[in-house]
């Protein structure tokens, strides 16, 4: 019969940060009474006091003992619908080791003399002299981002054209307005009550820094080179419209004159997306006399919650970067790239790129570029080594002692995450005569079986006629060879050593600044990323994983949909000779740093040339508490890599890994080394504990022997000892002591 002990526990916490009227403090934990880390089962606390230090929240909960119970505090906005509790998580405690309760009285008294008594309340975000909190993820709500940038504001009124203006966005609950307000046209300035079922925040990206906060009364000043992001989270995006007020800025007075307004209709469907893969709205600005005075262009990003995966208030080892850790070595595409780089894709007609039916017998050239009429931008490299982004390449990097491998992931037509760098393959139809015509086919238009049946060659093969006769005898032949060039993400998890970290670059087709794009008619972002994240979360286990992407919108989406894996923003910087992307957030490392701060990303992956040119930038990244990885061919140079290590960057992404064998052969995989160190510390701790228990048992044994001798002496004075009885007593006593010691062991 199991006897359960029920403890009534008071959870009391001091919250020092300023809370809005709609904010609540909740507690979640490892037991059933605390919701088992599930967002919609958190327990709300009640505010009981306000002090100079902050607000004190408390609640009493009955918890089963005597096992340890772990718990964390959460700040969130509670949205109740049909008796269900939904949370918009604003901040939560993300300590690697959660707080815990001890119910066992023996454990309570087993304290060292140096340990201080526990305070009468917890402090939100602070535990064991460590301060650590993070923003939440989309538990069921959507996030809509309205972005204003690149001279998006056009004023037609001559009186206002050269004036400085500010704007403020207010979400309006259409359902509430229809039920509770009578809208009249008599007032020139109609006032609407913003909905209480949303969370709104704004960020301003400037080269001088980033500001992220709640909107002020007059909103944000829209400067010429500023990038303003307004973020709205809601469970009912179809019922929320957006009212934008415009104010005239006068430096001589803090008051601002209201000059006009605009509206953005609800954003709730991805069906609105065009080939640009994001929503663009241009809306008129209406003056106070109901006359149009200008217009404003708005980029809109819709982020939906991750479907099919239940996420909890748990943390992963991936999110923790040990202080003092050496820079991690990352093998670019495994042992290094072996193919030519991508060529910008213009808007081709159907006559230029022909798509063949799925039942054709195909061969392919491993290149994103078309035949010789469209030459590659860079020469092929490392063509004699193992092909990039393959299991053999990743295994080779691990054998060299690399900590991570970096690889590219995209979706096949049947929406399976595959590991491949280029967006297209060049294929040719088999013919009896010595003539062939190449066709560029997007990877996204081929299913996984089709991709794994293609014969892949290096991009240096331009003679289509001789393709069939030019197989390398040292390479595997048949179906195995071809399928290995398109491994699935799941296969990497199942076949590579769990100590090998994954730097997963999420490929997404982007538009170029001077026209064209990497790939036309690509996947919608939310569905695309959901497929990849579901695979990552399902098979991750304890492997250390870092996500990265060049696409800023993908970076934002990756961060909002999950909190298990750190997200790095890949930036091309200003020194690269690669074609520049259209998105202004990719143009420099400085604007990239502003972006990762505004979006709460974990760090930046920047080109080596830009970092060497501005070494102080490393300190700026560290001051913001972010990671910095370095990529680029220049990182392979010994002098450059030594300089970067001295600057204390967090990771170096190497190409041509096989050529660095001598340098890397003496370096052990970081995660194997750290695991061994942790085991050594744990074993040392256990040995000390056993030594303490052993000394205690010896002392108890000596006390028992002394007591026995005293008893025997007093008995001998009155009666002669019975030898057989004394022997039996001694043996049984020793057996009991031995049994106790074995239990402790």
C-alpha positions in Angstrom: 0.0 0.0 0.0 1.4 3.4 -1.1 0.9 6.2 1.4 0.9 9.7 -0.1 1.7 12.8 1.9 0.0 16.0 0.8 1.9 19.3 1.5 0.3 22.7 1.3 2.9 25.0 -0.3 2.9 28.8 -0.6 4.4 30.0 -3.8 5.4 33.6 -3.2 7.5 35.6 -5.8 8.7 39.2 -6.1 8.4 40.6 -9.6 10.7 43.6 -10.0 10.0 44.4 -13.7 7.0 46.7 -14.5 3.9 44.8 -15.4 1.0 46.0 -17.5 -2.6 45.9 -16.1 -3.3 42.8 -18.2 -0.3 40.8 -17.0 -0.5 37.9 -14.6 2.1 35.9 -12.8 1.8 32.1 -12.9 3.6 29.0 -11.7 4.2 25.8 -13.6 6.0 22.6 -12.5 6.8 18.9 -12.8 3.9 17.5 -10.9 0.2 17.1 -11.8 -0.9 19.8 -9.4 1.4 22.3 -11.1 0.3 21.4 -14.7 3.3 19.3 -15.7 4.9 22.2 -17.6 1.9 22.7 -19.9 1.0 26.3 -20.7 -2.8 26.0 -20.4 -2.5 24.2 -17.0 -0.3 26.9 -15.3 -1.6 28.1 -11.9 -2.2 31.8 -11.6 -0.9 33.7 -8.6 -2.6 36.7 -6.9 -1.0 40.0 -6.3 -0.9 40.6 -2.6 1.4 43.6 -2.2 3.3 46.4 -3.9 6.7 47.5 -2.6 9.5 49.8 -3.7 11.2 46.7 -5.1 8.2 45.5 -7.1 5.0 43.5 -6.8 4.6 40.4 -4.6 2.4 37.6 -6.0 1.4 34.5 -4.1 -0.8 31.4 -4.0 -1.2 28.2 -2.0 -1.2 24.8 -3.7 -1.4 21.3 -2.3 1.4 19.2 -3.7 2.1 15.5 -3.4 5.3 14.5 -1.6 7.9 13.3 -0.8 9.7 13.4 -4.1 11.3 16.6 -5.4 9.0 18.9 -7.3 10.5 21.3 -9.8 8.8 24.6 -10.8 9.2 27.9 -12.7 7.5 31.3 -12.8 5.8 32.8 -15.9 4.6 36.3 -16.8 1.7 36.0 -19.3 -1.5 37.6 -20.4 -4.4 35.2 -19.8 -7.1 34.9 -22.5 -10.1 32.9 -21.5 -12.3 31.4 -24.2 -15.2 29.0 -23.5 -13.7 28.2 -20.0 -10.4 27.4 -21.5 -7.3 29.3 -20.4 -4.9 30.4 -23.1 -1.6 32.2 -22.5 0.3 34.9 -24.4 3.6 34.2 -22.8 5.7 37.4 -22.3 8.5 36.1 -20.1 9.4 32.9 -18.3 12.3 31.6 -16.2 14.8 29.6 -18.3 17.3 28.4 -15.7 19.1 25.2 -16.8 18.1 23.7 -13.5 14.5 24.7 -12.4 13.6 25.7 -8.9 12.7 22.8 -6.7 10.9 21.9 -3.4 12.3 19.4 -0.9 9.8 17.6 1.3 12.1 14.9 2.8 13.1 16.0 6.3 16.4 14.2 6.1 17.3 16.2 3.0 16.3 19.4 4.6 18.7 19.0 7.5 21.5 17.7 5.3 23.0 21.2 4.7 26.5 22.5 4.8 27.4 25.2 7.2 28.1 27.7 4.4 24.5 27.5 2.9 22.4 30.5 3.6 18.7 30.1 4.7 16.2 30.5 2.0 14.4 33.9 1.6 10.8 34.2 2.4 10.0 34.6 -1.3 11.4 33.9 -4.7 12.6 36.7 -7.1 11.3 36.3 -10.6 14.1 35.5 -13.0 16.8 35.2 -10.3 17.8 31.9 -8.8 21.1 30.8 -7.2 22.7 34.1 -8.2 21.8 33.6 -11.8 19.5 35.8 -13.8 17.8 34.2 -16.8 14.5 34.8 -18.5 13.3 34.5 -22.1 10.3 35.5 -24.2 7.7 32.8 -24.9 6.5 31.1 -28.1 3.2 31.1 -29.9 1.1 28.7 -27.8 -2.0 29.0 -30.1 -2.1 32.7 -31.0 -0.7 34.2 -34.2 1.7 37.1 -34.5 1.2 39.9 -37.1 4.1 42.1 -37.9 3.6 45.5 -39.6 6.9 46.9 -40.9 7.5 50.5 -42.0 10.8 51.2 -43.8 12.6 52.4 -47.0 10.8 55.7 -47.4 7.4 53.9 -47.1 5.7 57.2 -46.1 4.5 59.5 -48.9 2.8 62.8 -48.0 0.9 64.6 -50.7 0.0 67.7 -48.7 2.5 70.5 -49.4 2.1 71.8 -45.8 3.2 68.5 -44.3 5.6 67.1 -46.9 8.8 68.2 -45.2 7.6 67.7 -41.7 8.7 65.0 -39.2 5.9 62.6 -38.4 5.3 59.8 -35.9 2.9 56.9 -36.1 1.1 54.7 -33.6 -0.7 51.4 -34.3 -3.7 50.4 -32.3 -5.4 47.0 -32.8 -9.2 47.2 -32.9 -11.4 44.2 -32.0 -14.1 44.3 -34.7 -16.4 42.0 -32.8 -16.2 44.2 -29.7 -16.8 47.4 -31.7 -19.9 45.9 -33.4 -21.4 44.8 -30.1 -20.6 47.7 -27.9 -20.2 50.9 -29.9 -22.4 53.0 -32.1 -20.1 54.6 -34.7 -21.2 58.0 -35.8 -19.8 60.3 -38.5 -20.4 63.5 -36.5 -17.0 63.4 -34.9 -13.9 64.3 -37.0 -11.7 62.1 -34.7 -13.5 58.8 -34.0 -12.0 57.1 -30.9 -11.9 53.3 -30.7 -11.2 51.2 -27.7 -8.3 48.8 -28.4 -9.0 45.2 -27.7 -7.7 43.7 -24.5 -7.2 40.3 -26.1 -3.9 41.2 -27.9 -0.3 41.9 -27.0 1.4 44.7 -28.9 5.0 45.7 -29.0 7.2 47.8 -31.3 10.9 47.9 -32.2 12.9 50.5 -34.1 16.1 49.3 -35.9 18.7 52.1 -36.2 22.4 51.9 -37.0 23.0 53.4 -33.5 21.0 50.6 -31.8 17.7 48.9 -31.3 14.8 50.0 -29.2 12.1 47.5 -28.2 9.3 48.4 -25.9 5.6 49.1 -25.5 4.4 52.0 -27.8 4.4 55.5 -26.3 1.3 57.8 -26.5 2.4 59.2 -29.8 4.1 56.1 -31.2 7.5 56.1 -32.9 9.1 58.8 -35.1 9.5 57.4 -38.6 13.0 58.5 -39.8 14.2 58.2 -43.3 16.5 55.2 -42.7 14.7 53.7 -39.8 13.0 50.3 -39.8 10.0 50.1 -37.5 8.4 46.8 -36.6 5.1 46.7 -34.8 4.2 43.2 -33.4 0.7 42.1 -32.5 -0.2 38.8 -31.0 -3.9 37.6 -30.9 -5.9 34.4 -30.8 -8.5 35.9 -33.2 -6.5 37.5 -36.1 -9.6 37.5 -38.3 -11.4 39.9 -35.9 -8.5 42.4 -35.5 -8.0 45.4 -37.7 -5.3 48.0 -37.3 -5.8 51.8 -36.8 -2.7 53.9 -37.5 -2.6 57.4 -36.2 -0.1 60.0 -37.5 1.2 62.9 -35.5 3.2 66.0 -36.3 6.5 66.2 -34.4 7.4 69.6 -32.9 10.7 69.6 -31.1 9.7 72.7 -29.1 6.9 70.9 -27.3 6.2 67.4 -26.0 2.7 67.5 -27.3 2.0 66.4 -30.9 -0.7 67.4 -33.2 -2.9 64.6 -34.7 -3.0 65.0 -38.5 -4.6 61.8 -39.9 -5.1 58.1 -39.7 -5.1 54.9 -41.8 -6.5 51.4 -41.6 -5.1 47.9 -42.3 -7.7 45.2 -42.6 -7.4 41.9 -40.8 -4.5 39.6 -41.7 -5.4 36.0 -41.0 -4.9 34.0 -44.2 -1.8 32.9 -46.1 -4.0 32.6 -49.2 -3.2 36.3 -49.7 0.4 35.6 -50.3 1.8 36.3 -53.8 5.1 35.1 -55.2 6.9 37.6 -53.0 6.0 35.2 -50.1 4.8 38.1 -47.9 2.0 40.5 -47.8 2.4 44.1 -49.0 -0.2 46.7 -48.2 -0.4 50.2 -49.5 -3.1 52.2 -47.7 -4.3 55.9 -47.9 -3.7 58.3 -45.1 -6.9 60.2 -44.3 -6.8 63.7 -42.9 -9.0 65.0 -40.1 -11.3 66.5 -42.8 -11.7 63.1 -44.4 -9.5 64.1 -47.3 -6.5 61.9 -48.5 -3.2 63.5 -47.5 -0.8 60.7 -48.4 -0.2 57.0 -48.4 2.0 54.5 -46.6 3.4 51.1 -47.7 3.4 48.3 -45.1 5.2 45.0 -45.2 3.1 42.4 -43.4 4.3 39.1 -41.9 1.9 36.6 -40.5 3.4 34.0 -38.1 1.2 31.1 -37.1 1.8 28.7 -34.2 3.6 25.4 -34.8 1.0 22.7 -35.5 1.3 19.1 -34.3 3.9 19.5 -31.5 3.0 20.2 -27.9 5.7 22.4 -26.3 6.3 22.8 -22.6 8.2 25.0 -20.2 11.3 22.9 -20.6 14.8 23.9 -21.7 17.4 22.2 -23.9 21.2 22.0 -23.7 21.3 23.8 -27.1 20.2 27.1 -25.5 23.1 27.2 -23.0 26.6 28.3 -24.0 29.0 27.5 -21.2 30.9 30.6 -20.1 34.6 30.3 -21.1 33.9 27.7 -23.7 36.4 27.7 -26.6 35.1 28.6 -30.1 33.3 25.6 -31.6 34.6 24.2 -34.9 31.9 23.9 -37.5 32.5 21.9 -40.7 30.8 23.7 -43.6 28.5 21.2 -45.4 30.5 18.6 -43.6 34.1 18.4 -45.1 33.5 21.5 -47.2 31.6 22.7 -50.3 32.2 20.8 -53.5 29.9 22.5 -55.9 29.6 25.9 -57.6 27.6 28.7 -56.0 24.1 29.6 -56.9 23.4 31.9 -59.9 20.7 34.6 -59.5 17.5 33.3 -61.2 15.6 35.8 -63.3 11.9 35.5 -64.0 12.2 32.9 -66.7 9.5 32.1 -69.1 8.2 28.6 -69.7 10.3 28.4 -72.9 13.5 29.0 -71.0 13.0 26.5 -68.2 11.1 23.4 -69.2 9.5 21.1 -66.7 9.2 17.4 -67.7 6.6 15.0 -66.5 7.5 12.7 -63.5 7.7 9.5 -65.5 10.8 10.5 -67.5 14.1 8.8 -66.9 16.4 11.5 -65.7 20.1 12.1 -65.0 21.3 15.3 -63.3 24.2 17.6 -62.8 24.9 18.7 -59.2 24.6 22.4 -59.9 22.2 25.3 -59.3 23.3 26.8 -62.6 22.0 26.0 -66.1 24.3 24.7 -68.9 27.2 26.6 -70.3 25.0 29.5 -71.5 24.8 30.5 -67.9 28.3 30.1 -66.4 28.8 29.7 -62.7 29.9 32.7 -60.6 32.7 30.8 -58.9 34.9 27.9 -59.9 34.3 24.4 -58.5 36.3 23.5 -55.4 37.3 20.2 -53.7 35.9 18.1 -56.5 38.1 15.1 -55.4 36.8 15.0 -51.9 33.5 13.5 -50.6 30.5 15.3 -51.9 29.1 18.1 -49.7 26.0 17.7 -47.5 26.3 13.9 -47.4 26.5 11.4 -44.5 30.0 10.5 -45.6 31.0 14.2 -45.5 29.5 14.7 -42.0 31.1 11.5 -40.6 34.5 12.6 -42.0 34.1 16.0 -40.2 33.3 14.2 -36.9 36.3 11.9 -37.3 38.5 15.0 -37.6 37.2 16.2 -34.3 34.8 18.9 -35.4 32.1 19.9 -32.9 29.4 20.8 -35.4 28.6 20.2 -39.0 26.7 22.9 -40.9 24.3 21.7 -43.6 21.4 23.1 -45.7 17.8 21.8 -45.3 14.9 22.4 -47.7 11.7 20.6 -48.6 11.1 18.2 -51.5 7.8 18.2 -53.4 6.3 15.7 -50.9 7.4 18.0 -48.1 10.1 15.9 -46.6 13.1 17.8 -45.2 16.2 16.9 -47.4 19.8 18.0 -47.0 20.9 19.9 -50.1 22.3 23.3 -50.8 21.2 24.4 -54.3 17.6 25.3 -55.1 17.8 23.7 -58.6 19.3 20.7 -60.3 20.1 20.6 -64.0 18.6 17.4 -65.6 18.8 15.9 -69.0 16.6 13.4 -70.8 18.3 10.1 -71.8 18.5 9.7 -75.6 19.8 7.1 -78.0 21.8 9.7 -80.0 24.7 11.7 -78.7 22.6 14.8 -78.1 21.1 16.0 -74.9 19.4 19.1 -73.6 19.7 20.4 -70.1 16.7 21.6 -68.0 16.8 23.4 -64.7 14.3 21.9 -62.3 13.7 23.2 -58.8 14.3 20.7 -56.0 10.9 21.6 -54.6 9.3 20.2 -57.7 10.7 16.7 -57.3 9.6 14.1 -54.7 12.2 12.4 -52.5 12.2 9.2 -54.6 12.7 11.2 -57.7 15.6 13.2 -56.1 17.2 10.0 -54.9 17.0 8.4 -58.3 18.9 11.3 -60.1 22.5 10.7 -61.1 24.5 13.6 -59.7 27.8 14.9 -61.0 30.0 17.9 -60.1 29.2 21.2 -61.7 32.5 21.1 -63.7 30.9 18.5 -66.0 29.7 20.5 -69.0 30.0 17.9 -71.6 26.6 16.2 -71.5 27.5 13.6 -74.1 30.2 12.0 -72.0 28.3 12.0 -68.7 27.4 8.3 -68.8 31.0 7.2 -69.3 32.7 9.4 -66.7 31.9 7.8 -63.3 34.7 7.8 -60.8 35.6 4.2 -60.1 36.4 5.1 -56.4 32.9 6.3 -55.7 30.0 4.0 -55.0 27.8 3.2 -57.9 24.1 2.5 -58.4 21.1 3.7 -56.4 23.1 4.0 -53.2 25.4 6.7 -54.7 22.5 8.9 -55.9 20.3 8.6 -52.8 23.3 9.6 -50.6 23.4 13.0 -52.3 19.9 13.8 -51.0 19.9 12.4 -47.4 16.8 13.3 -45.3 17.1 15.2 -42.1 15.7 12.2 -40.2 18.5 10.0 -41.6 21.2 12.4 -40.2 19.7 12.1 -36.7 19.5 8.4 -36.9 23.0 7.7 -38.4 25.4 10.3 -37.1 27.0 10.2 -33.6 24.8 12.1 -31.1 27.8 14.1 -29.9 28.1 15.8 -33.3 26.3 19.1 -33.1 24.0 20.2 -36.0 24.1 23.8 -37.4 21.0 23.6 -39.5 20.7 26.3 -42.1 17.1 26.7 -43.2 17.2 27.4 -46.9 14.6 29.8 -48.2 14.5 31.5 -51.6 15.1 35.3 -51.3 14.8 38.2 -53.8 17.9 40.0 -55.0 18.2 43.8 -54.7 18.9 44.3 -58.4 16.1 42.0 -59.6 15.5 38.3 -59.8 15.3 35.8 -57.0 17.0 32.6 -55.9 13.8 30.6 -56.8 10.4 31.6 -58.0 7.1 30.3 -56.6 8.6 28.9 -53.4 6.8 27.4 -50.3 4.8 29.6 -47.9 7.0 30.2 -45.0 4.9 28.9 -42.1 4.1 25.6 -43.6 7.7 25.2 -44.8 9.2 25.9 -41.4 6.6 23.8 -39.6 7.6 20.7 -41.6 11.3 21.2 -40.7 10.7 22.0 -37.0 8.5 19.0 -36.5 11.3 16.8 -37.7 13.9 18.6 -35.6 11.9 18.4 -32.3 10.9 14.8 -32.9 14.4 13.5 -33.4 16.6 16.0 -31.5 16.9 14.1 -28.2 20.0 15.5 -26.5 21.9 16.5 -29.6 23.1 20.2 -29.6 21.3 22.0 -32.4 21.7 25.6 -33.7 19.4 26.9 -36.4 20.5 29.6 -38.9 19.0 31.3 -42.0 19.8 34.2 -44.3 16.1 35.1 -44.6 15.1 37.6 -41.8 11.5 36.6 -41.9 12.4 32.9 -41.5 14.5 33.9 -38.5 11.6 35.6 -36.8 9.3 32.7 -37.5 11.8 30.1 -36.2 12.1 32.1 -33.0 8.3 32.6 -32.5 7.4 29.0 -33.2 9.8 27.3 -30.7 12.1 28.0 -27.8 14.2 24.8 -27.7 16.9 25.7 -30.3 18.9 28.9 -30.6 18.4 30.8 -33.8 21.3 32.6 -35.6 20.8 35.2 -38.3 23.1 34.7 -41.3 24.2 38.1 -42.8 26.2 38.7 -45.9 27.6 42.0 -44.6 29.1 44.7 -46.8 32.4 43.1 -47.9 31.0 40.0 -49.7 31.0 39.9 -53.5 27.8 37.8 -53.5 24.7 39.4 -54.9 22.9 41.6 -52.4 19.5 40.7 -51.2 16.5 43.0 -51.4 15.7 43.0 -47.6 17.5 45.9 -46.0 18.1 43.9 -42.8 20.7 41.8 -44.7 22.8 44.7 -45.9 25.3 45.1 -43.0 26.4 43.5 -39.8 25.3 46.5 -37.8 21.7 46.4 -38.9 21.9 42.6 -38.5 22.8 43.1 -34.8 19.9 45.5 -34.4 17.6 42.9 -35.9 18.7 40.0 -33.6 18.2 42.2 -30.6 14.7 43.3 -31.7 13.7 39.7 -32.5 15.3 38.1 -29.4 17.5 35.8 -31.6 20.4 34.0 -30.0 23.1 35.4 -32.2 24.6 36.4 -35.5 26.6 34.5 -38.2 28.7 37.1 -39.9 31.3 37.0 -42.7 35.0 37.0 -41.6 35.9 40.0 -43.8 33.5 42.3 -42.1 34.6 41.2 -38.6 38.3 41.6 -39.4 37.5 45.1 -40.8 35.6 46.1 -37.6 37.0 44.1 -34.7 35.1 46.2 -32.1 31.9 44.7 -33.5 32.6 41.5 -31.5 32.4 43.5 -28.3 29.1 45.1 -29.3 27.7 41.6 -29.9 28.9 40.3 -26.5 27.6 43.4 -24.7 24.1 42.5 -26.0 24.5 38.9 -24.7 24.5 37.3 -28.2 26.5 34.6 -29.9 28.8 35.3 -32.9 29.7 32.7 -35.5 32.0 33.5 -38.3 31.8 32.1 -41.9 33.6 32.6 -45.1 36.7 31.3 -47.0 38.9 33.8 -45.1 38.2 31.9 -41.8 40.3 29.0 -43.2 43.4 31.1 -43.1 45.5 30.3 -40.0 46.3 33.9 -39.1 42.7 35.1 -39.6 41.3 32.2 -37.5 43.8 32.9 -34.8 42.8 36.6 -34.8 39.1 35.6 -34.5 39.8 33.2 -31.7 41.7 35.9 -29.8 38.6 38.2 -30.3 36.6 35.4 -28.5 34.0 34.6 -31.2 31.8 31.7 -30.3 32.1 29.6 -33.5 34.2 29.3 -36.7 32.6 27.7 -39.8 35.4 26.1 -41.8 35.5 25.1 -45.4 38.0 22.7 -46.9 37.9 20.7 -43.6 40.0 17.8 -45.0 42.8 20.2 -45.7 42.9 21.2 -42.0 43.4 17.7 -40.8 46.7 18.4 -39.1 45.3 21.4 -37.2 42.1 19.6 -36.2 43.5 16.1 -35.5 44.6 17.3 -32.0 41.2 18.8 -31.2 38.7 16.6 -29.4 35.0 17.0 -30.1 33.9 19.6 -27.5 30.7 17.8 -26.4 32.5 14.6 -25.8 35.1 16.4 -23.7 32.4 18.3 -21.8 30.4 15.2 -21.1 33.5 13.5 -19.8 34.3 16.5 -17.5 30.7 16.4 -16.2 31.0 12.7 -15.4 34.3 13.3 -13.6 32.8 16.0 -11.5 29.8 13.9 -10.7 31.9 10.9 -9.8 34.1 13.0 -7.7 31.1 14.3 -5.9 29.7 10.8 -5.3 33.1 9.6 -4.0 33.2 12.5 -1.5 29.6 11.7 -0.4 30.5 8.0 0.1 33.6 9.0 2.1 31.5 11.1 4.4 28.9 8.3 4.9 31.7 5.8 5.4 33.3 7.9 8.1 29.9 8.3 9.8 29.4 4.5 9.7 32.9 3.9 11.2 32.1 6.4 14.0 28.8 4.6 14.6 30.6 1.2 14.6 33.1 2.5 17.2 30.3 3.8 19.3 28.5 0.5 19.2 31.7 -1.4 20.0 32.4 0.9 23.0 28.8 0.4 24.2 29.1 -3.3 23.8 32.4 -3.5 25.7 30.9 -1.4 28.5 27.8 -3.7 28.7 30.0 -6.8 28.6 32.2 -5.5 31.4 29.2 -4.7 33.7 27.7 -8.1 32.9 30.9 -10.0 33.6 31.1 -8.5 37.0 27.9 -10.2 38.1 27.6 -13.3 35.8 30.1 -15.4 33.7 29.8 -14.6 30.0 28.1 -17.0 27.6 30.6 -17.3 24.8 28.1 -18.7 22.2 25.6 -15.9 23.0 28.3 -13.2 22.7 29.4 -14.6 19.3 25.8 -14.6 17.9 25.3 -11.0 19.0 28.5 -9.8 17.5 27.8 -11.4 14.1 24.3 -10.1 13.8 25.4 -6.6 14.7 28.1 -6.6 12.1 25.7 -7.9 9.4 23.3 -5.0 10.2 26.1 -2.5 9.8 27.3 -4.1 6.5 23.8 -4.1 5.2 23.4 -0.4 6.0 26.6 0.5 4.2 25.6 -1.5 1.1 22.3 0.4 1.0 24.2 3.7 1.1 26.5 2.5 -1.7 
